[in-house]
């Protein structure tokens, strides 16, 4: 089964972001990590990244129309994008929010997620393995 793995702004530049927060993998390595874990758990991962809110919204429409499950790291949009929240709500297949870091252990503005209320669940703080845990959770939700 296909899963859309959507990544928000600045995640494409993990190579130059703070590795003490986001770890040592660059974005290409993160994509490979997700793709191979997806295969292990019986999924085909379509992994995408955009800095553009409108593009992420159009990908959520695609998932809603095709009834494809979604794993989404909305990055900074997590904390304020009602538009992404409303589009995520349209996805009736499972939708899991993930974060590399643990936003609750960071600055106060990261403690709010406008996405969590429309997600089946949220996984954060495990680096690239947050995505792997989300795939395992997704498999359980679908079985
Ligand atoms: C993030 C956490 C967000 O607060 C931040 O804006 C990001 C990445 C994470 O994966 O830890 O860009 O979503």
Backbone and ligand atoms as CSV (ligand in chain L), in Angstrom:
chain,resi,resn,atom,element,x,y,z
A,1,UNK,N,N,0.833,-1.205,0.000
A,1,UNK,CA,C,0.000,0.000,0.000
A,1,UNK,C,C,0.871,1.260,0.000
A,2,UNK,N,N,0.360,2.269,-0.714
A,2,UNK,CA,C,1.107,3.522,-0.802
A,2,UNK,C,C,0.868,4.405,0.436
A,3,UNK,N,N,1.903,5.108,0.875
A,3,UNK,CA,C,1.758,6.118,1.924
A,3,UNK,C,C,2.452,7.392,1.444
A,4,UNK,N,N,1.760,8.505,1.611
A,4,UNK,CA,C,2.378,9.801,1.271
A,4,UNK,C,C,3.090,10.320,2.508
A,5,UNK,N,N,4.360,10.620,2.361
A,5,UNK,CA,C,5.142,11.158,3.484
A,5,UNK,C,C,5.505,12.597,3.124
A,6,UNK,N,N,4.858,13.531,3.794
A,6,UNK,CA,C,4.985,14.948,3.428
A,6,UNK,C,C,5.842,15.697,4.440
A,7,UNK,N,N,6.781,16.452,3.935
A,7,UNK,CA,C,7.699,17.211,4.785
A,7,UNK,C,C,7.614,18.695,4.452
A,8,UNK,N,N,7.504,19.494,5.496
A,8,UNK,CA,C,7.327,20.925,5.325
A,8,UNK,C,C,8.632,21.709,5.224
A,9,UNK,N,N,8.528,23.021,5.414
A,9,UNK,CA,C,9.631,23.939,5.115
A,9,UNK,C,C,10.914,23.670,5.900
A,10,UNK,N,N,11.995,23.839,5.191
A,10,UNK,CA,C,13.363,23.756,5.727
A,10,UNK,C,C,13.853,22.334,6.009
A,11,UNK,N,N,12.970,21.347,5.883
A,11,UNK,CA,C,13.429,19.974,6.111
A,11,UNK,C,C,14.325,19.500,4.965
A,12,UNK,N,N,14.206,20.145,3.818
A,12,UNK,CA,C,15.098,19.832,2.691
A,12,UNK,C,C,16.537,20.275,2.941
A,13,UNK,N,N,16.762,21.077,3.998
A,13,UNK,CA,C,18.114,21.569,4.286
A,13,UNK,C,C,18.624,21.076,5.642
A,14,UNK,N,N,18.339,19.804,5.917
A,14,UNK,CA,C,18.851,19.211,7.158
A,14,UNK,C,C,20.374,19.234,7.187
A,15,UNK,N,N,20.977,19.290,5.990
A,15,UNK,CA,C,22.452,19.331,5.921
A,15,UNK,C,C,23.041,20.549,6.636
A,16,UNK,N,N,22.271,21.658,6.679
A,16,UNK,CA,C,22.812,22.857,7.329
A,16,UNK,C,C,22.004,23.287,8.564
A,17,UNK,N,N,21.012,22.483,8.939
A,17,UNK,CA,C,20.274,22.821,10.176
A,17,UNK,C,C,21.042,22.276,11.387
A,18,UNK,N,N,20.617,22.687,12.576
A,18,UNK,CA,C,21.355,22.355,13.799
A,18,UNK,C,C,21.318,20.842,14.052
A,19,UNK,N,N,22.481,20.187,13.886
A,19,UNK,CA,C,22.505,18.722,13.998
A,19,UNK,C,C,22.307,18.265,15.444
A,20,UNK,N,N,22.504,19.187,16.420
A,20,UNK,CA,C,22.258,18.780,17.807
A,20,UNK,C,C,20.743,18.654,18.049
A,21,UNK,N,N,19.956,19.251,17.172
A,21,UNK,CA,C,18.484,19.144,17.284
A,21,UNK,C,C,17.928,18.138,16.283
A,22,UNK,N,N,18.433,18.215,15.038
A,22,UNK,CA,C,17.821,17.429,13.963
A,22,UNK,C,C,18.618,16.188,13.550
A,23,UNK,N,N,19.794,16.000,14.155
A,23,UNK,CA,C,20.587,14.811,13.843
A,23,UNK,C,C,21.484,15.013,12.635
A,24,UNK,N,N,22.148,13.933,12.271
A,24,UNK,CA,C,23.222,14.003,11.268
A,24,UNK,C,C,22.789,13.639,9.853
A,25,UNK,N,N,21.583,13.167,9.688
A,25,UNK,CA,C,21.173,12.764,8.329
A,25,UNK,C,C,20.819,13.980,7.501
A,26,UNK,N,N,21.270,13.989,6.239
A,26,UNK,CA,C,20.769,15.028,5.339
A,26,UNK,C,C,19.411,14.572,4.786
A,27,UNK,N,N,18.780,15.423,4.000
A,27,UNK,CA,C,17.416,15.093,3.557
A,27,UNK,C,C,17.395,13.837,2.684
A,28,UNK,N,N,18.384,13.702,1.793
A,28,UNK,CA,C,18.412,12.526,0.897
A,28,UNK,C,C,18.535,11.240,1.723
A,29,UNK,N,N,19.337,11.302,2.775
A,29,UNK,CA,C,19.498,10.124,3.642
A,29,UNK,C,C,18.202,9.842,4.415
A,30,UNK,N,N,17.534,10.905,4.832
A,30,UNK,CA,C,16.250,10.722,5.526
A,30,UNK,C,C,15.240,10.036,4.597
A,31,UNK,N,N,15.217,10.470,3.349
A,31,UNK,CA,C,14.284,9.870,2.371
A,31,UNK,C,C,14.579,8.375,2.212
A,32,UNK,N,N,15.868,8.012,2.067
A,32,UNK,CA,C,16.232,6.587,1.928
A,32,UNK,C,C,15.823,5.802,3.159
A,33,UNK,N,N,16.058,6.404,4.345
A,33,UNK,CA,C,15.700,5.757,5.613
A,33,UNK,C,C,14.189,5.465,5.640
A,34,UNK,N,N,13.394,6.438,5.227
A,34,UNK,CA,C,11.931,6.269,5.239
A,34,UNK,C,C,11.516,5.228,4.197
A,35,UNK,N,N,12.103,5.336,2.989
A,35,UNK,CA,C,11.718,4.402,1.925
A,35,UNK,C,C,12.034,2.964,2.315
A,36,UNK,N,N,13.207,2.739,2.931
A,36,UNK,CA,C,13.552,1.355,3.247
A,36,UNK,C,C,12.714,0.841,4.420
A,37,UNK,N,N,12.424,1.698,5.410
A,37,UNK,CA,C,11.548,1.261,6.515
A,37,UNK,C,C,10.143,0.966,5.982
A,38,UNK,N,N,9.694,1.787,5.039
A,38,UNK,CA,C,8.356,1.567,4.462
A,38,UNK,C,C,8.298,0.180,3.816
A,39,UNK,N,N,9.333,-0.145,3.047
A,39,UNK,CA,C,9.387,-1.445,2.375
A,39,UNK,C,C,9.314,-2.569,3.410
A,40,UNK,N,N,10.102,-2.423,4.487
A,40,UNK,CA,C,10.116,-3.432,5.561
A,40,UNK,C,C,8.713,-3.662,6.117
A,41,UNK,N,N,7.936,-2.587,6.206
A,41,UNK,CA,C,6.612,-2.706,6.824
A,41,UNK,C,C,5.479,-2.843,5.792
A,42,UNK,N,N,5.857,-3.116,4.546
A,42,UNK,CA,C,4.853,-3.432,3.528
A,42,UNK,C,C,4.225,-2.227,2.847
A,43,UNK,N,N,4.892,-1.065,2.921
A,43,UNK,CA,C,4.375,0.137,2.256
A,43,UNK,C,C,5.313,0.581,1.136
A,44,UNK,N,N,4.749,1.340,0.207
A,44,UNK,CA,C,5.568,2.080,-0.759
A,44,UNK,C,C,5.434,3.544,-0.369
A,45,UNK,N,N,6.560,4.144,0.032
A,45,UNK,CA,C,6.518,5.533,0.502
A,45,UNK,C,C,6.789,6.492,-0.648
A,46,UNK,N,N,5.893,7.444,-0.809
A,46,UNK,CA,C,6.085,8.539,-1.756
A,46,UNK,C,C,6.461,9.755,-0.891
A,47,UNK,N,N,7.766,10.029,-0.831
A,47,UNK,CA,C,8.281,11.030,0.119
A,47,UNK,C,C,8.484,12.362,-0.603
A,48,UNK,N,N,7.866,13.417,-0.089
A,48,UNK,CA,C,7.939,14.729,-0.733
A,48,UNK,C,C,8.277,15.810,0.295
A,49,UNK,N,N,8.860,16.900,-0.213
A,49,UNK,CA,C,9.176,18.039,0.668
A,49,UNK,C,C,8.842,19.320,-0.065
A,50,UNK,N,N,8.262,20.276,0.677
A,50,UNK,CA,C,8.005,21.579,0.066
A,50,UNK,C,C,8.098,22.676,1.121
A,51,UNK,N,N,8.567,23.831,0.661
A,51,UNK,CA,C,8.561,25.023,1.525
A,51,UNK,C,C,7.279,25.827,1.323
A,52,UNK,N,N,6.422,25.321,0.445
A,52,UNK,CA,C,5.260,26.076,-0.026
A,52,UNK,C,C,3.969,25.494,0.568
A,53,UNK,N,N,3.294,26.296,1.357
A,53,UNK,CA,C,2.058,25.861,2.025
A,53,UNK,C,C,1.027,25.361,1.005
A,54,UNK,N,N,0.882,26.090,-0.112
A,54,UNK,CA,C,-0.123,25.727,-1.120
A,54,UNK,C,C,0.172,24.347,-1.721
A,55,UNK,N,N,1.447,24.065,-1.933
A,55,UNK,CA,C,1.815,22.772,-2.513
A,55,UNK,C,C,1.481,21.637,-1.541
A,56,UNK,N,N,1.762,21.847,-0.274
A,56,UNK,CA,C,1.454,20.822,0.734
A,56,UNK,C,C,-0.058,20.604,0.798
A,57,UNK,N,N,-0.822,21.686,0.717
A,57,UNK,CA,C,-2.290,21.571,0.716
A,57,UNK,C,C,-2.754,20.759,-0.495
A,58,UNK,N,N,-2.144,21.004,-1.662
A,58,UNK,CA,C,-2.565,20.250,-2.862
A,58,UNK,C,C,-2.211,18.767,-2.708
A,59,UNK,N,N,-1.122,18.451,-2.038
A,59,UNK,CA,C,-0.769,17.037,-1.797
A,59,UNK,C,C,-1.762,16.398,-0.824
A,60,UNK,N,N,-2.238,17.169,0.139
A,60,UNK,CA,C,-3.244,16.630,1.074
A,60,UNK,C,C,-4.562,16.373,0.345
A,61,UNK,N,N,-4.930,17.244,-0.607
A,61,UNK,CA,C,-6.131,16.993,-1.426
A,61,UNK,C,C,-5.958,15.681,-2.200
A,62,UNK,N,N,-4.747,15.499,-2.752
A,62,UNK,CA,C,-4.447,14.274,-3.522
A,62,UNK,C,C,-4.671,13.045,-2.634
A,63,UNK,N,N,-4.173,13.105,-1.399
A,63,UNK,CA,C,-4.344,11.983,-0.459
A,63,UNK,C,C,-5.825,11.799,-0.117
A,64,UNK,N,N,-6.530,12.912,0.084
A,64,UNK,CA,C,-7.960,12.832,0.427
A,64,UNK,C,C,-8.729,12.182,-0.720
A,65,UNK,N,N,-8.467,12.623,-1.957
A,65,UNK,CA,C,-9.208,12.108,-3.125
A,65,UNK,C,C,-8.905,10.638,-3.375
A,66,UNK,N,N,-7.625,10.250,-3.206
A,66,UNK,CA,C,-7.231,8.864,-3.517
A,66,UNK,C,C,-7.285,7.963,-2.282
A,67,UNK,N,N,-7.703,8.520,-1.146
A,67,UNK,CA,C,-7.800,7.755,0.121
A,67,UNK,C,C,-6.465,7.103,0.496
A,68,UNK,N,N,-5.411,7.892,0.378
A,68,UNK,CA,C,-4.059,7.411,0.701
A,68,UNK,C,C,-3.703,7.878,2.115
A,69,UNK,N,N,-3.150,6.981,2.967
A,69,UNK,CA,C,-2.711,7.427,4.292
A,69,UNK,C,C,-1.524,8.390,4.197
A,70,UNK,N,N,-1.414,9.225,5.219
A,70,UNK,CA,C,-0.402,10.290,5.204
A,70,UNK,C,C,0.404,10.274,6.493
A,71,UNK,N,N,1.710,10.421,6.338
A,71,UNK,CA,C,2.587,10.758,7.465
A,71,UNK,C,C,3.107,12.152,7.135
A,72,UNK,N,N,2.904,13.093,8.049
A,72,UNK,CA,C,3.284,14.477,7.732
A,72,UNK,C,C,4.132,15.090,8.838
A,73,UNK,N,N,5.258,15.663,8.416
A,73,UNK,CA,C,6.030,16.541,9.292
A,73,UNK,C,C,5.809,17.952,8.747
A,74,UNK,N,N,4.876,18.689,9.326
A,74,UNK,CA,C,4.565,20.015,8.773
A,74,UNK,C,C,5.621,21.064,9.101
A,75,UNK,N,N,6.662,20.652,9.854
A,75,UNK,CA,C,7.749,21.568,10.258
A,75,UNK,C,C,7.150,22.820,10.912
A,76,UNK,N,N,7.637,24.011,10.564
A,76,UNK,CA,C,7.146,25.218,11.258
A,76,UNK,C,C,5.651,25.454,11.034
A,77,UNK,N,N,5.107,24.947,9.911
A,77,UNK,CA,C,3.658,25.104,9.677
A,77,UNK,C,C,2.825,24.441,10.782
A,78,UNK,N,N,3.418,23.450,11.451
A,78,UNK,CA,C,2.744,22.775,12.575
A,78,UNK,C,C,2.098,23.768,13.527
A,79,UNK,N,N,2.845,24.860,13.753
A,79,UNK,CA,C,2.508,25.729,14.880
A,79,UNK,C,C,1.496,26.821,14.533
A,80,UNK,N,N,1.225,27.013,13.217
A,80,UNK,CA,C,0.319,28.130,12.905
A,80,UNK,C,C,-0.504,27.979,11.631
A,81,UNK,N,N,-0.316,26.894,10.866
A,81,UNK,CA,C,-1.032,26.862,9.579
A,81,UNK,C,C,-2.427,26.232,9.703
A,82,UNK,N,N,-3.426,27.102,9.881
A,82,UNK,CA,C,-4.809,26.601,9.906
A,82,UNK,C,C,-5.197,26.061,8.538
A,83,UNK,N,N,-4.572,26.573,7.488
A,83,UNK,CA,C,-4.888,26.098,6.131
A,83,UNK,C,C,-4.452,24.643,5.956
A,84,UNK,N,N,-3.270,24.306,6.455
A,84,UNK,CA,C,-2.817,22.906,6.376
A,84,UNK,C,C,-3.665,22.038,7.310
A,85,UNK,N,N,-4.023,22.580,8.453
A,85,UNK,CA,C,-4.895,21.843,9.387
A,85,UNK,C,C,-6.232,21.497,8.706
A,86,UNK,N,N,-6.836,22.481,8.042
A,86,UNK,CA,C,-8.135,22.239,7.412
A,86,UNK,C,C,-8.018,21.242,6.259
A,87,UNK,N,N,-6.910,21.286,5.525
A,87,UNK,CA,C,-6.699,20.320,4.434
A,87,UNK,C,C,-6.431,18.925,5.010
A,88,UNK,N,N,-5.688,18.857,6.102
A,88,UNK,CA,C,-5.394,17.556,6.734
A,88,UNK,C,C,-6.688,16.897,7.216
A,89,UNK,N,N,-7.619,17.720,7.656
A,89,UNK,CA,C,-8.903,17.200,8.142
A,89,UNK,C,C,-9.682,16.480,7.041
A,90,UNK,N,N,-9.392,16.796,5.777
A,90,UNK,CA,C,-10.104,16.168,4.656
A,90,UNK,C,C,-9.627,14.749,4.377
A,91,UNK,N,N,-8.460,14.414,4.924
A,91,UNK,CA,C,-7.891,13.079,4.684
A,91,UNK,C,C,-8.590,12.097,5.613
A,92,UNK,N,N,-9.338,11.163,5.033
A,92,UNK,CA,C,-10.094,10.220,5.869
A,92,UNK,C,C,-9.307,8.937,6.159
A,93,UNK,N,N,-8.291,8.644,5.347
A,93,UNK,CA,C,-7.369,7.557,5.692
A,93,UNK,C,C,-6.544,8.060,6.887
A,94,UNK,N,N,-5.853,7.153,7.617
A,94,UNK,CA,C,-5.067,7.622,8.757
A,94,UNK,C,C,-4.045,8.691,8.369
A,95,UNK,N,N,-3.870,9.636,9.279
A,95,UNK,CA,C,-2.874,10.711,9.094
A,95,UNK,C,C,-2.103,10.844,10.405
A,96,UNK,N,N,-0.801,10.680,10.319
A,96,UNK,CA,C,0.051,10.721,11.514
A,96,UNK,C,C,1.023,11.895,11.399
A,97,UNK,N,N,1.097,12.684,12.463
A,97,UNK,CA,C,2.018,13.835,12.521
A,97,UNK,C,C,3.339,13.363,13.125
A,98,UNK,N,N,4.438,13.742,12.498
A,98,UNK,CA,C,5.748,13.366,13.048
A,98,UNK,C,C,6.660,14.587,13.146
A,99,UNK,N,N,7.613,14.482,14.060
A,99,UNK,CA,C,8.676,15.483,14.197
A,99,UNK,C,C,9.989,14.774,14.508
A,100,UNK,N,N,11.058,15.294,13.950
A,100,UNK,CA,C,12.383,14.759,14.267
A,100,UNK,C,C,12.718,15.062,15.726
A,101,UNK,N,N,12.541,16.324,16.104
A,101,UNK,CA,C,12.818,16.751,17.478
A,101,UNK,C,C,11.545,16.569,18.319
A,102,UNK,N,N,11.660,16.872,19.597
A,102,UNK,CA,C,10.481,16.871,20.474
A,102,UNK,C,C,10.067,18.320,20.708
A,103,UNK,N,N,9.093,18.807,19.944
A,103,UNK,CA,C,8.737,20.225,20.046
A,103,UNK,C,C,8.349,20.643,21.468
A,104,UNK,N,N,7.826,19.717,22.266
A,104,UNK,CA,C,7.399,20.054,23.632
A,104,UNK,C,C,8.582,20.353,24.549
A,105,UNK,N,N,9.772,19.925,24.138
A,105,UNK,CA,C,10.968,20.181,24.952
A,105,UNK,C,C,11.732,21.396,24.431
A,106,UNK,N,N,11.125,22.136,23.519
A,106,UNK,CA,C,11.819,23.269,22.897
A,106,UNK,C,C,11.101,24.584,23.214
A,107,UNK,N,N,11.324,25.612,22.414
A,107,UNK,CA,C,10.740,26.930,22.692
A,107,UNK,C,C,9.208,26.831,22.807
A,108,UNK,N,N,8.643,27.763,23.552
A,108,UNK,CA,C,7.211,27.715,23.829
A,108,UNK,C,C,6.340,27.767,22.558
A,109,UNK,N,N,6.791,28.524,21.537
A,109,UNK,CA,C,5.935,28.615,20.340
A,109,UNK,C,C,5.784,27.259,19.655
A,110,UNK,N,N,6.727,26.313,19.947
A,110,UNK,CA,C,6.631,24.980,19.328
A,110,UNK,C,C,5.711,24.046,20.120
A,111,UNK,N,N,5.214,24.516,21.274
A,111,UNK,CA,C,4.372,23.640,22.096
A,111,UNK,C,C,2.961,23.527,21.540
A,112,UNK,N,N,2.610,24.453,20.657
A,112,UNK,CA,C,1.290,24.393,20.029
A,112,UNK,C,C,1.395,23.690,18.682
A,113,UNK,N,N,0.534,22.677,18.481
A,113,UNK,CA,C,0.368,22.102,17.141
A,113,UNK,C,C,-1.085,22.287,16.740
A,114,UNK,N,N,-1.292,22.973,15.625
A,114,UNK,CA,C,-2.670,23.115,15.126
A,114,UNK,C,C,-3.060,21.880,14.310
A,115,UNK,N,N,-2.107,20.985,14.088
A,115,UNK,CA,C,-2.350,19.783,13.272
A,115,UNK,C,C,-2.788,18.598,14.135
A,116,UNK,N,N,-2.281,18.508,15.356
A,116,UNK,CA,C,-2.519,17.313,16.202
A,116,UNK,C,C,-3.993,16.953,16.324
A,117,UNK,N,N,-4.849,17.965,16.387
A,117,UNK,CA,C,-6.288,17.723,16.574
A,117,UNK,C,C,-6.948,17.015,15.408
A,118,UNK,N,N,-6.309,17.003,14.248
A,118,UNK,CA,C,-6.885,16.294,13.097
A,118,UNK,C,C,-6.011,15.097,12.684
A,119,UNK,N,N,-5.022,14.773,13.517
A,119,UNK,CA,C,-4.155,13.607,13.242
A,119,UNK,C,C,-4.621,12.435,14.104
A,120,UNK,N,N,-4.344,11.212,13.636
A,120,UNK,CA,C,-4.623,10.055,14.488
A,120,UNK,C,C,-3.712,10.057,15.703
A,121,UNK,N,N,-2.503,10.564,15.516
A,121,UNK,CA,C,-1.555,10.638,16.622
A,121,UNK,C,C,-0.326,11.391,16.189
A,122,UNK,N,N,0.516,11.705,17.165
A,122,UNK,CA,C,1.730,12.490,16.911
A,122,UNK,C,C,2.925,11.761,17.504
A,123,UNK,N,N,4.008,11.702,16.724
A,123,UNK,CA,C,5.242,11.060,17.201
A,123,UNK,C,C,6.385,12.050,16.997
A,124,UNK,N,N,7.099,12.368,18.073
A,124,UNK,CA,C,8.206,13.318,17.939
A,124,UNK,C,C,9.317,12.990,18.902
A,125,UNK,N,N,10.516,13.394,18.524
A,125,UNK,CA,C,11.637,13.289,19.448
A,125,UNK,C,C,12.564,12.122,19.184
A,126,UNK,N,N,12.286,11.335,18.155
A,126,UNK,CA,C,13.089,10.133,17.907
A,126,UNK,C,C,13.943,10.250,16.644
A,127,UNK,N,N,14.158,11.476,16.193
A,127,UNK,CA,C,14.952,11.666,14.981
A,127,UNK,C,C,14.270,10.975,13.807
A,128,UNK,N,N,15.061,10.462,12.854
A,128,UNK,CA,C,14.478,9.782,11.689
A,128,UNK,C,C,13.576,8.607,12.076
A,129,UNK,N,N,13.814,8.040,13.271
A,129,UNK,CA,C,12.969,6.909,13.686
A,129,UNK,C,C,11.550,7.339,14.054
A,130,UNK,N,N,11.300,8.644,14.191
A,130,UNK,CA,C,9.906,9.092,14.364
A,130,UNK,C,C,9.076,8.621,13.169
A,131,UNK,N,N,9.671,8.677,11.974
A,131,UNK,CA,C,8.955,8.245,10.759
A,131,UNK,C,C,8.751,6.722,10.775
A,132,UNK,N,N,9.753,5.992,11.262
A,132,UNK,CA,C,9.650,4.528,11.311
A,132,UNK,C,C,8.544,4.132,12.285
A,133,UNK,N,N,8.515,4.811,13.449
A,133,UNK,CA,C,7.458,4.529,14.433
A,133,UNK,C,C,6.087,4.864,13.858
A,134,UNK,N,N,6.026,5.913,13.055
A,134,UNK,CA,C,4.750,6.281,12.422
A,134,UNK,C,C,4.308,5.197,11.432
A,135,UNK,N,N,5.260,4.622,10.707
A,135,UNK,CA,C,4.917,3.538,9.768
A,135,UNK,C,C,4.377,2.326,10.520
A,136,UNK,N,N,4.994,2.027,11.675
A,136,UNK,CA,C,4.531,0.887,12.485
A,136,UNK,C,C,3.117,1.178,13.010
A,137,UNK,N,N,2.905,2.405,13.467
A,137,UNK,CA,C,1.570,2.796,13.970
A,137,UNK,C,C,0.537,2.725,12.847
A,138,UNK,N,N,0.955,3.161,11.667
A,138,UNK,CA,C,0.048,3.146,10.515
A,138,UNK,C,C,-0.361,1.714,10.163
A,139,UNK,N,N,0.632,0.823,10.173
A,139,UNK,CA,C,0.365,-0.582,9.874
A,139,UNK,C,C,-0.671,-1.137,10.872
A,140,UNK,N,N,-0.488,-0.799,12.146
A,140,UNK,CA,C,-1.424,-1.280,13.170
A,140,UNK,C,C,-2.825,-0.681,12.953
A,141,UNK,N,N,-2.865,0.593,12.580
A,141,UNK,CA,C,-4.171,1.238,12.357
A,141,UNK,C,C,-4.913,0.602,11.192
A,142,UNK,N,N,-4.148,0.154,10.193
A,142,UNK,CA,C,-4.785,-0.373,8.970
A,142,UNK,C,C,-5.103,-1.869,9.075
A,143,UNK,N,N,-4.591,-2.525,10.127
A,143,UNK,CA,C,-4.780,-3.989,10.180
A,143,UNK,C,C,-6.018,-4.357,10.991
L,1,LIG,C1,C,10.134,19.990,13.309
L,1,LIG,C2,C,9.880,20.844,14.558
L,1,LIG,C3,C,9.353,22.215,14.172
L,1,LIG,O1,O,9.146,23.001,15.342
L,1,LIG,C4,C,10.358,22.938,13.302
L,1,LIG,O2,O,9.851,24.192,12.873
L,1,LIG,C5,C,10.839,22.128,12.151
L,1,LIG,C6,C,11.038,20.699,12.320
L,1,LIG,C7,C,10.805,18.640,13.644
L,1,LIG,O3,O,10.780,17.767,12.796
L,1,LIG,O4,O,11.364,18.495,14.730
L,1,LIG,O5,O,11.162,22.668,11.101
L,1,LIG,O6,O,8.881,19.709,12.708
